[in-house]
Amino acid sequence: MKLAEERRTALAARFPRWEPLTLSALADRVTAEYPDRPLIVTGDRELTYSDVQARSRQLASGLIAAGLAPGEHVALIMANYPEYAVAKLAIARAGAVCIPVNFLLRGRELAYVLGQSEAAMLITMDSFRGHDYLADLAAMASDLPRLRETFAFETGAAGDAAGLEQLAARATAGSDAERARREAASDGHALSDIIYTSGTTGRSKGVMLTHDMILRAAYSSALTRSFEDRRRIQFAMPMYHVFGYVECFVAAMIVAGSFVPHVLFDPDEMLDWAERLQSNDIVSVPMMTHRLLDRARVRGFHAPALRAYFNSGGVNVPTVWNDIHDVFGVREIHTGYGMTETTASAVCTHTEDDESWFLRSNGRIKLAGVAGDPVLGGRIAEYRAVDPQTGEAMPDGESGELQVRGPVVTRGYFNKPEETAEAFTADGWLRTGDIGHLTEGGWLTLTGRIKESYRCGGEMVMPREIEELFDNHPGIAQALVVGVPDAKMGEVGCLCLVPESAARLETETLIRFCAERLARFKVPKHVLWLAAEEIPMTVTGRPQKFLLAKIAADRVKETAG
């Protein structure tokens, strides 16, 4: 596609060579050239690059005046308000490490992240969606001896902690000078974030990422998706996750563009903003995409500026790609695969790729340009598929455990040396925990997950193989398979279904449907019908299979008892 190559040529001219910058240093470079361009746009606010620079410098100086030392950790609990990005840049300017926290965490879960991350200071919302964060924090204060100060962004009733205005007011001439000194001495290879995993397989771990990893991943995303100058990216995924943070917020800055963040996912608001604010790109997960499509069909949708749509982070039905084209009118569609440990997506469909690949892969290795590693052939990441038992490399097209290495791969988990050692092979490859295969050209296809798999009578079962039978199956909105304990077989499959309507197919009919298409050991023994809200999900729209397995095991046990 000629247009995609023209955009990539222009982007490459912006970055003739790679330099390990910090997040705030990148923002400053763009601000110096385009101070009046908008960086953050919402339905009722617009902040320019110079606005964000000035505000983040005030907050950074305030943090320093409050006693924040270089390298200390600052936790950030905030929804997608513009102040999130301002605070994020402020923490970088102060030479500190950001701990983006899932604002859905409560009580002991929240205390665990704040304590395990060794947060010295905290910037939080005072309240959100009826939850009082300050009261929650007060109740756990005795469990957080390292947490010295809390600053609250006032979204609702004012709390007792100092607000962001008071934080900015703490700045002094001395702290301003110290902030400028830290900015000048900033190191792109320094730790930028400790981002806690969503927990699809167990307790959350803090993934350590550097500024350079963040910027390499963002540049690679912009290059692969062929961003034009000033691209405007709209999204509702939280910025405490790499999808919203790296693929949207930081990637927009790569081309001196802007981002349109939603505090909450509301299909009508998203469609309205896309039309009114002239968004060029929507980034979403499958759950959001389907709801947006449903609403757009009902209300109508016309957004001529919208040219691209990035739909990733979960399983998609085959028809969704044509629906995105037809309903949203976009010309460029992308999907990808990655994880917190790879900073963002490490594989992604390229703008010019034939859309038939959407039906049989999760994308191919992303373009990297100057951000790539010469040792890896100019890539930011390299994958291999190996036999989970022997570690031997699998031939192209044959599934195995996916392992990855490269300059965007985490250095490990914070204060978890055993988990870090277990995550990496002796020769330095990260074990992703995913099962998939690779084909010529770097195409990657997921086929399952090691920790989602189970053994029935000694035979390994990959749930995705069963779930695929129900893609577009009449009467079924979602199908998930987990292993549950069985006295005879060790584990057996439990087919968990979300119905499209009140009508439900008979269990015997569903089991027979599977038996006609699968090996005997793969045929589920149990069928459960669940409401959509009963399926535990991560913030990126992935089912939390380890939690679903517990729910299924309990239901099966109750039925048997």
C-alpha positions, 0 to 999 in steps of 0.5 A: 500500500503506497500510502502506508509506505509514504507515512512510514517514510515520514515517520522515519524522518522524524527519528533518523537514529534511535536515542534512549529517551525518557517518557517526559523527554519525548514529550518535551521534544514534541512540545518544543516543535508543536507547543500549541497542538492538542495532546489530550482531547475529550468531549469538553476539554482540550490540553495542548502539549505546552499545557501538559508540559507546564502542569506536569512540571508543577506536579513534579516539582511538588513531588520533589518538594514533598521529599520524593527521591530519584528512583522512588516509587509513586503509585497512581490510581486514576481512571482515564482523566486527562490528569492521569497523563499529566501525573504520569509525566510528572512522575517521570520528570521527578526521576521516579518510577510509576506504579499504575494501579488497577482502580478496580482493586479493593481492600487486601488486593490494593494493599498487596500492590501498594505494599509489594511495589514499595510505593513511597507516595500515592496519587489517587482519585478521591472517589470513583463510581461510588467508591471512596478510595480515601476511606479504603486507604485509611483502613489499610494505612497500618499495613503500608509503612513505606507510604509516606504521602497521599495526594488526591485528585478530586473527582467527587467529595473532597477528602482529607489528603492533599489535592493536586492543586495543593501538590503543585503549590508545594513547588519552590524555587529549589524544587524547580531547580532540582526538577530541571536537574533531574530532567537534564540527567534523565536516563532512558534505560532507567525503570519507568513503570512497574505494571501489575499483570491482570492475573489470568493465571494467578496472583499479580506480579509487577512487570518492570519496564524501562522508558526505552522499552516503552518508547521502542514499543510505541514507535514500533506500533506507530510504524507498523500501523503507519501513523500519519502526522497528528493522528488522533487515537480514541480509546476506553481501555484504562491507561494503567494497562499497556494497551491504553498507555503505550499503544494510545497515549505514548504512540500518539506522541510519536507523531505529535498527535493526540489521544481521546481517552474515555473515563468509562466505556460508554458505546454512545459516548464513544460513537458521539466523540468519534464523530464530533472530535474527528478521531482517526483511530479507535483502539478497542478490545472485542467486547467493546467492539461488539457493543460499539457495532451494535449501537452504531447499527441502531443509531447510525454512524458517520465519521469521515475522519475515522480511517483505522480501527485496532481490535485486539486483546481477545478472541474474535468471531470471524465475521467481525472484520467485515462488520468493522469495515462496513459499519464504521467505514474504516479502511485500515484494520489491525489486530495483534498479540502481546502482553505486559511483559512485552511492553505492548503488542509484539506482533500485529497485522501491518496496514497493507496485509491481506485481511484473510490473515485476520482469520488465521493469525494474530499478526506478524512481527512488528516493524521496528525501523531504528528502534529494532535490535540489530542482533535480532535482525532489526526487530523489537522482538523475536518469537520461537515455539518449543516443545513444552516438555523437551524445550526443542524448537518446533517446525514452522506450522506446529504448535508449541510454547511461545517464547520471546526475547528482545529489547521490549521484553521485561527484565523481570518481576519486581522483588520476585526473583524466583518467579523471574527465574522461572519465567526465563529460559537458561538462554534468556527467552521469556516463557509466555505461557501461550501455545501457538505456532509460527509460519514463514514471514513471522506470522503467529497464531495462538492456539491455547495457553499452557496454564489453561490446558488440562489433562484428561486421562493423561492427554493434554487438552487445549480449550481453544480447539473446543471453543472454536467449534462454537464460533458463530454457533446459533444461540451461543454468544460465548463459549469457554472451556476449562478443566474441572476435577474428575475422580476417574479421568483426573480432569474433564472438560466443562463447557461454559456457555453464554446464551444469546437469548433465553432459549438454551440448547440441550446438554446432550445435543451440545455434547453430541455436537462435540463428539462428532468433531473431536477426539474422545478425550477432548469432548467436554463432560459438563455443560454450564450456562452462565450470564455474561457478567458471571464470566470473570474478565481482565481489563483487556477483555480476556476471560480469567480462566483460572477463576472461571475454572473455580466457578465451574468446579464449584457448580459441577460439585453442587450439581453432583452433590 
